[in-house]
Amino acid sequence: DAGITQSPRHKVTETGTPVTLRCHQTENHRYMYWYRQDPGHGLRLIHYSYGVKDTDKGEVSDGYSVSRSKTEDFLLTLESATSSQTSVYFCAISESTMALTSNEKLFFGSGTQLSVL
Amino acid sequence: AQSVAQPEDQVNVAEGNPLTVKCTYSVSGNPYLFWYVQYPNRGLQFLLKYITGDNLVKGSYGFEAEFNKSQTSFHLKKPSALVSDSALYFCAVRGASGGSYIPTFGRGTSLIVHP
């Protein structure tokens, strides 16, 4: 398995509080992603990073921010958590986006279950 | 915009029987197509991908997928299902040129293999 660690694995918080989820990789991969998984919606991209301090929005970025100060760490922050952000959050990494190589694939962490009450 | 449809929320099959999990896609230009599997309480794992070449792609755990350009489909198949194949399966697509290099995922199909 690719070296991806998500923390915490489970989090219960209250509406309006800030929450930060951490993704740490030991593969030195350039690309990192945050997804949320919800029943009936599958996986939706929140934010992604294509290098240190280089990030961009995905399709469901409202209410979320990210930071990447080091290659190995990608942080997802909910500035003021809402109940609609209750979800399972997955971090993913990829080495390359060059599909003609064998390396274009995403490696996923084990997920963080976040409950906002 | 690119999109993926997995028309079945759940597929049930008896162990030893062939299985098919359906996927259709929409993308500008040529597609890059992927299948991932998710076991309970785990992240997604890569199964296989189609980039170019042979329309039948072989992947991990005995799975294969058939690319059909005219039907814009990329169905996942296995000749003989195992109980251990029970999991959630995701199809993903991205365009080969232009636009985002990040794949768009379908909603997932739950595969249940009965003993």
Interface residues (C-beta under 8 A of the other chain):
Chain A: I4 Y33 Y35 G40 H41 G42 L43 R44 L45 Y48 G58 F90 A92 T97 A99 L100 E104 K105 L106 F107 F108 G109 S110 G111
Chain B: Q6 Y32 F34 Y36 N41 R42 G43 L44 Q45 F46 K49 I51 T52 F90 A96 Y101 I102 P103 F105 G106 R107 G108
